[in-house]
Amino acid sequence: MDMGSEVLANLVSLQNRTTAFRNCSDGGVSFQKFYIPIIYSLLFLVCFPGNIIVIFVYIFKMRPWKSSTIIMLNLAITDLLYVSCLPFLIHYSINGDHWVFGDFMCTFIRFTFYFNTYSSILFLTCFSLFRFFVVVYPISCFSIQKRRWAIMASATVWVISLLMVSPMIHYITVKESQNRSICLDLTSSEELDSIRLFNWLLTIFAFFLPLMLVTLCYAVIIYKLARGPHTNTSFKKKARSLAIVLLAVFYVCFLPFHIFRGVRIELKIHPVSCKVEEQIRDVFTVTKSLASLNTFGNLILYVVLGDNFQHAILSICKRNIKMTKK
């Protein structure tokens, strides 16, 4: 066999493997149809009212605002925007991945997920940097605690997050397949080369760099708090709890999602057996729900953040109890 025939044979073989890969049956649909509605319903029932309460408390009960309050308020607003979209995803899954809400809502819902993911990462990174300077350099960096810095940081995060995920609009479309309207996500787009490049850029610059920065910040903070006397004061205990919760959000919610999103896209370019592809698809479904659970992790973060928030919640509860008794 000459060189040209061998190359042609390899191309045909690769095309057949790719076709076989793309024609894998949707064996994971039954898993997704069962798993996604349960997780997203629980998330909606907890985080929708939870974020409304958080926003109410921050606006009306936490005056004067501190820099951390401003950042956390913006984070709660982005979380509320995302959890408001969950009923559409629940319906989509129960309906057998058949989208009935039109092209615009498909783009909006998918876009909102990615915007929430990366705005959350950046808001938590900003918050971590503020905490780092407050704990490690409390005197020399006192000016950074002023509200104008938090306002500027929050406005910057909104703009950068929108710019980073704006290419998603190109990849999110509704596709007709087997009498179903499928709302395509980034990993289900057919523009393999471009989504691979976009995924790597997004993963490296919008996740791994913030992850390294946040990890370094809290490693230094924990080391600083462990030194010297009075290591068990309430302030240091709260700071350590805050570090644990925030690092858990990054490593439990965001890290698995980014790893398996990359794996899922790579397997579309380098096909494997249908069984392996189905297993990766199911794992990616779980990790995507973990990414959504960052909204729940943020609720825990608000409670751990400070006594003022806890006191505000208790005052609201006491007032409601008194009104109920009347």
C-alpha positions, 0 to 999 in steps of 0.5 A: 500500500503506498503512502497516499492510500495509507493516509486515506485509510487512516482518515476513513478509519478516524471518520468511522470512529468519530461517527460511531462516537457521535451516534452513541445512544443517549444511555445517560438520559435516564440518569440525567432525567432522574438526577438533575430534577432532584438536585436542581429542585432542592437547590432552588427550594433552598437557594432562591429564598435564601438569596432573597433573604441575604439580599434583603439583610445586606440592603436593609440590615447591614448599614453602614456597608463594609467592603466585604458586604458590597462584594457579597451583595453582588455575589448574592445577586448573581446567585439569585439570577442563576437559581431563578433559571433552574426551573427551566432546566428542571423542566428540560430534563424531565421533558427528556431533553426537549427544549420548548422555551425558544432560542432566546431562553436557551441562550439566556439560561445557558449563558447565566450558568456560565456567567454565575460560575465565573462571576462567583469565582472572581467575586470570591477571589476579590473577597479573598484578596481583601481578607488577605490584606486585612489580616496580613497587612492590617495597618499598611493596607488600611485604605483598601478597606474603604468602600470605593475599592469594593465598588470598583472591584465589583464593577470590574468583576461584572464587566470582566465576567460578561466579556469572558463568557460572551463567546458562549452566545456563539456556541449555545443554540437550539438543534432539532434532533429525533423530534426533539429541540436540544438546547446545546451547551458548550460541551455539546457544540459541534465546533470542536476546534474552537470550543477546545481552544475557548475551554482551555483559555477559560479554564486557565485564566478564569479558574486556575489562576484565581484558584492558585491566588485564593489558595495562596491567600488563605495559606498565608492567612492560616499561617499568620493566624497560627502564629503568636498567642491567642490562636483560639480567639473568636476572630481567628476561629471565624477566619479559619472557618471562612478559609475552609468554606471558601476553599471548599467552594473552589475545590469541591464545586469548581475544580471537578467541573473544570476537569471533566468539562475538559475531558468531555471536550477532549473525548469528542475530538479523540473518540472512545467507546460508547460505554466510556463516553456515557460514563464520562457524560454522567460524571460530568453531569454530577460535576456540573451540579456541583458547580451549581452547588456553589450557590449553596456554599455561598449561603454558608459563607454569608453566615460564617462571614460575621456576627452582624449577619447572624444578628440581623437574621435573628432579629428578623426571625424574632420579629416574625415570631412576635407578629405570628403570636399576635 
